[in-house]
Amino acid sequence: MFKYLLFALIVVPFVELYLLVAIGREVGFAPTLGLVLLTGLVGSWLARREGSRVMRRWQTSLALRQVPEEGLFSGALIMLGGVLLVIPGVLTDVAGLLLLLPPVRRFVTVRLRRAVERRMREGSLHVTTIGGMGFPGPFAGTPPSEGTAFPRSWEQDAQGPSARIRSGASRSETDAEFTEEEPRH
């Protein structure tokens, strides 16, 4: 993964520079500069709009105690698309605009999710959970027993719609850290 990122960081600027010079020769300096500035402005506006839309949907879903349809991958792709649009260049602008389109974002999200799941199954991606908050019971993942200070409604909340996501998992909140290793052969 690192070698691909390093390759992109070295090669993409040269390709971008070549394309900008080639476009500048064909249409002139001023239109090329205008195109770069326009894509930067439109990109920042689009990223802000799409980001706000996703945040509103997340807030609405969470207020209704539902899992947001657009997850963290979608939000991260919007941020990446916005960053790519602000960087001057033709390739980065095209990639950034594509990432801001919901159908493209859904396609990329599905691919990313499959890749993460595959790496977790292979053992090259490890998830480390950190602590539990102990809710809804006195010990993490246990329901409150009779005579505890915890209300019964907490146990009912733990059985609500979000509980199906954590099938078999502890009912306590956890933070996760993802680390990646090369696949073992």
Buried (B, 14 or more C-beta within 10 A) or exposed (E): EEEEEEEEEEEBBEBBEEBBEEBBEEEEEEEBEEBBEEBBEBBBEBBEEBBEEBBEBBEEBEEEEEEBEBBEBBBBBBBBBBBBBBBBBBBBBEBBBBBBEEEBBBEBBEEBEEEBEEBEEEEBBEEEEEEBEBBBBEEBBBBBEEEBEBEEEBBEBBEEEBEEEEEEEBBBEBEEEEEEEEEEE
